């Protein structure tokens, strides 16, 4: 295993080029400095002056301009910090961006407060004069029942940096304070880190390496469980206080309100997968155990490939052809975006100390997407990159078609375009191979990467998160032992007696940043449910289905997630799409069992 390099030691050609946002840190600081007086001037001009609809339209237009100036400032600082959480310069820039963001929120909070004090005819007049702000006004009206006094709103906005504190603390503990050192397997000392564990070691084909890595990783996590639990408890208390202040019946209602969906869709996604998907995944676990000749199937064995020898190694350059071939059906404009991402360094491929774990795509309005990934040269990374390019394609289209208020869709829908690309990649690989071992690897990748990741890993997070919020709504604090108990309970319920839940598995809650982002985890399976139905349409109908999908991507946040799904021909108000998705996973497991019989003769 390679030792992680420092950021200044990696090949710059495989890092993202942030000069597309700002030429330098100095240029970033100058932009932040210049924005402050603009915000101050805006506040002086419009506060207590929204006398008629024409002035209100002018104020909304000015607010839009300020937002467009703020977005690249926040994006640049976040991307710099994501590259290396330990970089002192990046930490300083993050503070500058956070401060200007807080100032913006505080000084412009009057706009929402004053507009919501007007009668409905005033707001209709705004819509008539400026149809481009129709969704902006509609979103305001949705907020009206939960709006507080203007002074309270301003005070809350002024505390936004403090409210972001738990997530910042979580990242510092995770990426800077925890030193995993090394562990021993097969007589060798192997370096351990978050990136090494989640990138390679937790799916390593050598059982001793994989299990020893899990043990060492879990033991080190446990040393920080109380600090991490206290950090999480702060996040939960903040959400509970906000939900109560605004008059929501529960924290879950408060968080779902922002997603424009109700508890029916939320609970169905968790309950049906816990009950109906579990039997299929247990069959998959048994197949892994048999093929690998394991003495018992342990929690730390669940991420292994069914056939690691059939997984090709692949370079960054080689990945482009796979991506282009798989996503070619999306059309010339979409592929142009993909190739620009490679050519213009929109993607950060390298592995280095302090770099954020996992993968993500940031799509700042007015610029282009930026993708973070830690390339391991395994074919699986092509699925990860296709996923992130799905987010990129979504906002590349939406940002061009919509204004800054309307570009971002509901979180409920956000994972549909990304998981759709994973399905297109899988379909392409299956169509172009007759080798039963490679086909088995592809199908097992669809299950272990696409469906396991989105419908098991994140679903188990969601089921656990729901139990946590029940406690929060009951005014209970959470501690590490209680969080461990809840997480273990959920994992054991899903896997039953078919998987041994090793000590340390309960600490999985410590690894996921999604708990600081509202009700995010369940949306992965929601998005994949839509993507599964849509990818079948593309396979069966071709171009008409692609055209529908591109229209959905371009719609951004102008429609609710239910309406966006309907545009794609998927009705998520019923349980049928989710049932079809679970049945499809069952069919994939059937195919794996049949291919294994064929391979083993």
C-alpha positions in Angstrom: 0.0 0.0 0.0 1.3 3.4 -1.0 1.9 6.2 1.6 -0.3 9.2 1.0 1.5 12.2 -0.5 1.2 15.8 0.6 -0.9 18.0 -1.7 2.2 19.8 -3.0 3.7 16.5 -4.1 0.9 15.2 -6.4 0.8 15.6 -10.2 -0.9 18.9 -10.8 -2.3 17.6 -14.2 -4.6 15.3 -12.2 -5.9 18.0 -9.9 -8.8 20.4 -10.6 -8.1 23.9 -12.0 -9.7 26.4 -9.6 -8.4 29.4 -11.7 -11.7 29.1 -13.6 -13.3 30.5 -10.4 -10.5 32.9 -9.3 -7.0 33.4 -10.7 -5.5 33.2 -7.3 -6.2 33.3 -3.6 -5.5 37.1 -3.7 -8.2 37.5 -6.4 -10.6 35.5 -4.2 -9.9 37.7 -1.2 -10.4 40.8 -3.4 -13.8 39.6 -4.6 -14.9 38.9 -1.0 -13.7 42.3 0.1 -15.5 44.0 -2.8 -18.7 42.2 -2.2 -19.2 43.5 1.4 -19.9 47.2 0.5 -22.2 46.0 -2.3 -24.2 44.0 0.2 -24.2 47.0 2.5 -25.4 49.3 -0.3 -28.1 46.9 -1.3 -29.4 46.8 2.3 -29.4 50.5 2.7 -31.3 51.0 -0.6 -34.1 48.5 -0.3 -34.7 47.8 3.4 -38.1 49.3 4.4 -38.5 50.6 0.9 -40.5 47.8 -0.9 -43.4 50.2 -1.5 -44.7 48.8 -4.7 -44.2 45.7 -6.9 -41.8 47.4 -9.4 -39.4 48.3 -6.5 -39.8 44.7 -5.2 -38.8 43.3 -8.6 -35.8 45.6 -8.7 -34.8 44.4 -5.2 -35.2 40.7 -6.2 -33.0 41.4 -9.2 -30.4 43.0 -7.0 -30.5 40.1 -4.6 -30.0 37.7 -7.5 -26.9 39.6 -8.6 -25.5 39.4 -5.1 -26.1 35.7 -4.9 -24.4 35.2 -8.3 -21.3 37.0 -6.9 -21.4 35.0 -3.6 -21.6 31.6 -5.2 -18.0 31.4 -6.7 -16.6 32.8 -3.4 -18.2 29.9 -1.4 -17.3 27.3 -4.1 -13.6 28.3 -4.3 -13.1 28.2 -0.5 -14.9 24.9 -0.2 -13.0 23.3 -3.0 -9.6 24.5 -1.7 -10.4 23.1 1.7 -11.7 19.8 0.3 -8.3 19.4 -1.5 -6.5 19.4 1.8 -8.3 20.0 5.1 -5.0 20.7 6.8 -3.9 23.5 4.5 -3.7 26.6 6.7 -4.3 29.0 3.7 -7.4 27.0 2.7 -8.7 27.2 6.3 -8.2 31.0 6.3 -10.1 31.3 3.0 -12.9 29.1 4.3 -13.2 31.6 7.2 -13.4 34.5 4.9 -16.1 32.9 2.7 -18.1 31.9 5.8 -18.0 35.4 7.2 -19.1 37.0 3.9 -21.9 34.4 3.6 -23.1 35.1 7.1 -23.0 38.9 6.4 -25.0 38.4 3.2 -27.6 36.3 4.9 -28.0 38.7 7.8 -28.1 41.9 5.7 -30.5 40.5 3.1 -32.9 38.7 5.4 -35.2 41.7 5.3 -36.2 40.9 1.7 -38.1 37.7 2.6 -39.5 39.2 5.8 -40.9 42.3 4.1 -42.3 40.5 1.0 -44.1 38.0 3.2 -45.8 40.9 5.1 -47.4 42.0 1.8 -50.8 40.8 0.7 -51.3 38.3 -2.0 -52.2 40.8 -4.7 -48.8 42.5 -4.2 -47.0 39.2 -4.7 -49.1 38.3 -7.8 -48.1 41.7 -9.2 -44.5 40.7 -8.9 -45.2 37.5 -10.8 -46.9 39.5 -13.6 -44.2 42.0 -13.9 -41.3 39.4 -13.7 -42.5 35.9 -14.7 -38.9 34.7 -14.2 -39.3 35.2 -10.5 -42.5 33.1 -10.3 -40.8 30.2 -8.5 -39.0 32.6 -6.2 -42.3 34.0 -5.0 -43.9 30.5 -4.8 -41.0 29.3 -2.6 -41.6 32.4 -0.4 -45.3 31.5 0.0 -44.4 27.9 1.1 -42.2 29.4 3.8 -44.9 31.9 5.0 -46.5 29.7 7.7 -43.1 29.1 9.3 -41.7 32.6 9.0 -40.6 34.4 12.2 -40.4 38.1 13.1 -38.0 40.0 10.8 -35.6 40.7 13.7 -35.5 37.1 14.7 -34.9 36.0 11.1 -32.0 38.5 10.9 -30.5 37.2 14.2 -30.8 33.6 13.0 -29.1 34.5 9.7 -26.3 36.2 11.7 -25.7 32.9 13.5 -25.3 30.8 10.3 -21.6 30.3 10.8 -22.2 29.0 14.3 -24.9 26.7 12.9 -22.3 25.3 10.4 -19.9 24.6 13.3 -20.8 20.9 14.0 -20.1 19.9 10.4 -16.8 21.8 10.4 -15.8 20.1 13.7 -16.8 16.7 12.4 -14.6 17.1 9.3 -11.6 18.3 11.4 -11.9 15.3 13.8 -12.3 12.9 10.9 -9.7 14.2 8.5 -7.1 16.0 10.7 -7.1 14.6 14.2 -7.5 10.8 13.6 -4.2 9.2 12.7 -4.9 5.5 11.9 -1.2 4.7 11.7 -0.5 1.2 10.3 -1.8 -2.4 10.8 -0.3 -5.8 10.2 -1.5 -8.5 7.9 0.3 -11.5 6.4 3.4 -10.3 8.3 3.5 -7.0 6.5 2.9 -3.5 8.0 0.3 -1.6 6.0 -0.5 2.2 6.2 -4.1 3.0 7.1 -6.2 6.1 6.5 -9.8 7.0 5.7 -8.8 7.2 2.0 -7.0 3.8 2.1 -9.7 2.0 4.0 -12.7 3.3 2.0 -10.8 3.3 -1.3 -9.2 -0.2 -1.3 -8.9 -2.0 2.0 -12.6 -2.6 3.0 -13.0 -4.4 -0.4 -9.6 -6.1 -0.5 -9.7 -9.6 -1.8 -7.3 -10.9 0.8 -9.4 -11.8 3.8 -6.7 -11.2 6.4 -5.9 -7.8 5.0 -9.5 -6.8 4.8 -10.5 -8.1 8.3 -7.4 -6.7 10.0 -7.9 -3.4 8.3 -11.5 -3.3 9.6 -10.4 -4.1 13.1 -7.6 -1.5 13.2 -9.9 1.1 11.6 -12.8 0.4 14.0 -10.5 0.4 17.1 -9.1 3.9 16.1 -12.6 5.2 15.4 -13.8 4.1 18.8 -11.2 6.4 20.4 -13.1 9.4 19.0 -16.7 8.2 19.3 -17.6 10.5 22.3 -16.2 13.6 20.6 -18.0 12.7 17.4 -21.3 11.9 19.2 -21.1 15.3 21.0 -20.5 17.1 17.7 -23.5 15.3 16.2 -25.7 16.1 19.2 -25.0 19.8 18.6 -26.2 19.4 15.0 -29.4 17.7 16.2 -30.1 20.3 18.9 -29.8 23.1 16.4 -32.2 21.3 14.0 -34.7 20.6 16.8 -34.6 24.2 18.1 -35.1 25.6 14.6 -38.0 23.1 13.9 -39.7 24.1 17.2 -39.1 27.9 16.7 -40.7 27.7 13.2 -43.7 25.7 14.4 -43.1 22.3 12.7 -44.6 19.2 14.3 -41.3 17.4 14.2 -37.7 17.7 13.0 -38.4 15.3 10.2 -41.3 17.5 9.0 -39.0 20.5 9.1 -36.3 18.8 7.0 -38.8 17.3 4.5 -40.4 20.7 4.0 -37.2 21.9 2.3 -37.3 18.8 0.0 -40.9 19.5 -1.0 -42.0 15.9 -0.2 -44.1 14.4 2.7 -43.5 11.7 5.2 -45.3 9.1 3.0 -42.6 9.1 0.4 -39.9 9.3 3.1 -41.2 6.4 5.2 -42.1 4.2 2.2 -38.5 4.4 0.9 -37.1 3.2 4.2 -39.7 0.7 5.3 -40.1 -1.2 2.0 -36.4 -1.6 1.4 -35.8 -2.8 5.0 -38.4 -5.5 4.5 -38.4 -6.4 0.8 -34.8 -5.8 -0.3 -33.2 -7.5 2.7 -33.9 -11.1 1.4 -32.3 -10.4 -2.0 -29.2 -8.9 -0.3 -28.9 -11.8 2.1 -28.9 -14.1 -0.9 -26.1 -12.0 -2.4 -24.1 -12.2 0.9 -24.5 -16.0 0.9 -23.2 -16.1 -2.7 -20.1 -14.0 -1.7 -19.5 -16.4 1.2 -19.7 -19.5 -1.1 -17.6 -18.1 -3.9 -14.8 -16.9 -1.6 -14.9 -20.0 0.6 -15.3 -17.9 3.8 -15.6 -19.6 7.2 -18.4 -17.1 8.0 -19.8 -14.0 6.3 -18.8 -11.0 8.4 -19.9 -7.4 8.2 -16.5 -6.5 6.9 -16.7 -8.9 4.0 -19.8 -7.4 2.5 -17.9 -5.0 0.2 -15.7 -7.6 -1.5 -16.1 -8.2 -5.3 -17.6 -11.4 -6.3 -14.8 -12.0 -8.7 -11.9 -9.5 -8.1 -9.7 -11.2 -10.8 -12.2 -10.2 -13.5 -12.1 -6.5 -12.5 -9.8 -4.7 -15.0 -7.3 -2.1 -13.8 -7.9 1.2 -15.6 -6.0 4.5 -15.9 -7.6 7.9 -15.8 -7.0 8.2 -19.6 -8.6 4.8 -20.3 -11.6 5.7 -18.3 -12.6 8.4 -20.8 -13.4 5.9 -23.5 -15.6 3.9 -21.2 -17.4 7.0 -20.1 -17.9 8.4 -23.6 -19.1 5.0 -24.9 -21.6 4.5 -22.1 -22.9 8.1 -22.0 -22.9 8.6 -25.7 -26.6 8.0 -25.9 -27.1 11.3 -24.0 -26.1 13.2 -27.1 -23.3 15.5 -28.4 -23.8 18.4 -26.0 -23.6 16.0 -23.0 -20.5 14.3 -24.3 -18.9 17.7 -24.9 -19.3 18.5 -21.2 -17.8 15.1 -20.3 -14.7 15.7 -22.5 -14.3 19.3 -21.3 -14.3 17.8 -17.7 -11.2 15.8 -18.7 -9.5 18.4 -20.9 -10.0 21.4 -18.7 -9.3 19.8 -15.4 -12.7 19.9 -13.8 -11.8 16.7 -12.0 -9.5 16.1 -9.0 -8.2 12.5 -9.3 -5.3 12.5 -7.0 -4.9 10.9 -3.5 -3.3 13.1 -0.8 -3.2 13.7 2.9 -6.1 15.8 4.2 -8.2 15.4 1.1 -12.0 14.8 1.6 -13.1 11.2 1.4 -15.5 9.7 -1.0 -16.5 11.6 -4.1 -18.7 14.7 -4.9 -19.6 17.1 -7.6 -19.8 20.9 -6.9 -21.6 22.9 -9.6 -21.3 26.6 -8.8 -23.8 28.7 -10.7 -22.1 30.8 -13.4 -19.1 28.4 -13.7 -18.8 24.7 -14.6 -18.9 21.6 -12.3 -15.9 20.4 -10.2 -15.6 16.7 -9.3 -13.6 15.3 -6.4 -12.6 11.6 -6.6 -9.6 9.6 -5.3 -8.6 7.4 -8.3 -7.5 3.8 -7.3 -7.1 2.5 -10.8 -9.9 -0.1 -10.3 -12.7 -0.4 -12.8 -15.2 0.4 -10.0 -14.0 4.0 -10.2 -15.5 4.3 -13.6 -18.9 3.8 -12.0 -18.0 6.4 -9.4 -16.9 8.9 -12.0 -20.0 8.2 -14.1 -22.1 8.9 -11.0 -20.4 12.3 -10.4 -20.6 13.2 -14.0 -24.4 12.6 -13.7 -24.5 15.4 -11.1 -22.3 17.5 -13.4 -24.6 16.9 -16.4 -27.7 17.8 -14.3 -26.4 21.2 -13.2 -24.5 21.9 -16.4 -27.9 21.8 -18.0 -30.0 23.3 -15.2 -27.6 26.2 -14.6 -27.7 27.2 -18.3 -31.5 27.0 -18.5 -32.6 28.5 -15.1 -31.8 31.5 -13.0 -29.8 31.1 -9.8 -33.0 30.7 -7.7 -34.4 27.9 -9.9 -31.4 25.8 -10.9 -31.2 23.4 -7.9 -33.8 20.7 -7.7 -35.1 19.2 -4.5 -32.7 16.9 -2.5 -35.2 14.1 -3.0 -34.4 14.1 -6.8 -30.7 15.1 -6.6 -29.4 11.5 -6.8 -31.5 10.5 -9.8 -29.3 11.9 -12.6 -26.1 10.5 -10.9 -27.4 7.0 -10.4 -29.0 7.1 -13.9 -25.4 7.3 -15.3 -24.3 4.3 -13.3 -27.1 2.3 -14.9 -26.1 3.5 -18.4 -22.5 2.5 -17.6 -23.7 -1.0 -16.5 -25.9 -1.5 -19.4 -23.1 -0.6 -21.8 -20.6 -3.0 -20.3 -23.2 -5.8 -20.3 -24.1 -5.2 -23.9 -20.5 -5.4 -25.0 -19.2 -8.6 -23.4 -20.0 -12.3 -23.9 -17.5 -13.4 -21.2 -19.5 -14.9 -18.3 -16.8 -13.9 -15.8 -16.7 -10.3 -16.9 -20.6 -10.2 -17.1 -20.7 -11.6 -13.5 -18.2 -8.9 -12.4 -20.4 -6.2 -14.0 -23.6 -7.4 -12.5 -22.0 -7.9 -9.1 -20.7 -4.3 -9.5 -24.2 -3.1 -10.2 -25.3 -4.7 -7.0 -22.2 -4.1 -4.8 -21.5 -0.5 -6.1 -24.7 1.0 -7.4 -27.4 -0.8 -5.5 -25.5 -1.7 -2.3 -24.1 1.8 -2.0 -27.4 3.6 -2.7 -30.0 1.2 -1.4 -28.2 -0.5 1.4 -25.4 1.7 2.8 -27.3 4.9 2.6 -30.6 3.2 3.3 -29.3 1.8 6.6 -28.1 5.3 7.4 -31.6 6.6 6.7 -33.2 4.0 8.9 -30.8 4.7 11.7 -31.2 8.5 11.2 -35.0 8.2 11.5 -34.6 6.5 14.9 -32.2 9.2 16.0 -34.8 11.9 15.1 -37.5 10.1 17.0 -35.3 10.5 20.1 -34.6 14.2 19.3 -38.3 14.9 18.9 -38.8 13.3 22.3 -36.3 15.9 23.7 -33.6 13.2 24.4 -29.9 13.9 23.9 -27.8 11.3 22.1 -24.5 9.8 23.3 -22.1 7.4 21.6 -23.4 4.3 23.4 -26.9 5.1 22.3 -25.9 5.9 18.7 -24.0 2.6 18.6 -27.0 0.7 19.9 -29.3 2.2 17.3 -26.9 1.6 14.4 -26.2 -2.0 15.4 -30.0 -2.6 15.7 -30.6 -1.4 12.2 -27.7 -3.4 10.7 -28.8 -6.6 12.5 -32.4 -6.2 11.4 -31.4 -5.9 7.7 -28.8 -8.7 7.6 -30.5 -11.1 10.0 -28.6 -14.4 10.8 -26.9 -14.4 7.4 -24.1 -12.0 8.3 -22.1 -11.8 11.5 -22.2 -8.2 12.7 -18.6 -7.8 14.0 -17.9 -5.5 17.0 -17.0 -2.1 15.5 -19.7 -2.3 12.8 -21.9 -0.1 15.0 -19.3 2.7 14.6 -20.2 3.1 10.9 -22.4 6.1 11.9 -19.1 8.0 12.6 -18.0 7.7 8.9 -20.8 9.5 7.1 -21.0 13.3 6.7 -24.6 13.1 5.4 -26.0 13.4 8.9 -25.0 17.1 8.8 -27.0 17.7 5.6 -30.5 17.0 6.6 -32.4 14.0 5.5 -30.0 13.2 2.7 -29.3 9.4 3.1 -32.7 8.2 2.0 -32.6 10.3 -1.2 -30.0 8.0 -2.7 -32.5 5.1 -2.9 -35.2 7.5 -4.0 -33.0 8.8 -6.8 -32.0 5.3 -7.8 -35.6 4.2 -7.9 -36.3 6.9 -10.5 -33.1 6.1 -12.4 -33.9 2.4 -12.6 -37.2 3.1 -14.2 -35.7 5.7 -16.5 -32.7 3.6 -17.6 -35.2 0.8 -18.6 -37.1 3.4 -20.7 -33.8 4.4 -22.4 -33.0 0.8 -23.1 -36.5 0.1 -24.5 -37.3 3.4 -26.2 -34.0 5.0 -27.1 -34.0 8.7 -28.2 -37.6 9.7 -27.0 -36.7 8.6 -23.5 -33.3 10.4 -23.6 -35.1 13.6 -24.8 -37.5 13.4 -21.9 -34.6 13.0 -19.5 -32.7 16.0 -20.9 -35.9 18.1 -20.4 -36.0 16.9 -16.8 -32.3 17.9 -16.3 -32.9 21.3 -17.8 -35.9 21.9 -15.5 -33.7 22.3 -12.4 -35.8 23.3 -9.4 -38.8 24.7 -11.3 -40.8 21.6 -10.5 -41.3 19.4 -7.4 -39.6 16.1 -7.3 -42.9 14.3 -7.9 -43.4 16.4 -11.1 -39.8 15.9 -12.3 -40.3 12.1 -11.9 -43.6 12.3 -13.8 -41.8 14.2 -16.6 -39.5 11.1 -16.8 -42.6 8.8 -16.9 -42.2 7.6 -13.3 -45.0 8.0 -10.7 -43.4 8.1 -7.3 -46.7 8.8 -5.6 -47.2 5.0 -5.8 -45.0 2.2 -4.5 -44.8 0.6 -8.0 -41.4 2.1 -9.1 -39.8 1.0 -5.8 -41.3 -2.4 -6.1 -40.0 -2.7 -9.6 -36.5 -1.6 -8.5 -36.4 -4.2 -5.7 -37.6 -6.9 -8.1 -34.9 -5.8 -10.6 -32.3 -6.3 -7.9 -33.7 -9.7 -7.2 -33.4 -10.6 -10.9 -29.7 -9.4 -10.8 -29.0 -11.8 -7.9 -30.7 -14.6 -9.9 -28.4 -13.8 -12.9 -25.3 -13.9 -10.6 -26.3 -17.3 -9.2 -26.9 -18.7 -12.7 -23.6 -17.2 -14.0 -21.7 -18.7 -11.0 -23.2 -22.1 -11.8 -22.1 -21.7 -15.4 -18.5 -20.6 -14.5 -18.1 -23.3 -11.9 -19.4 -25.9 -14.3 
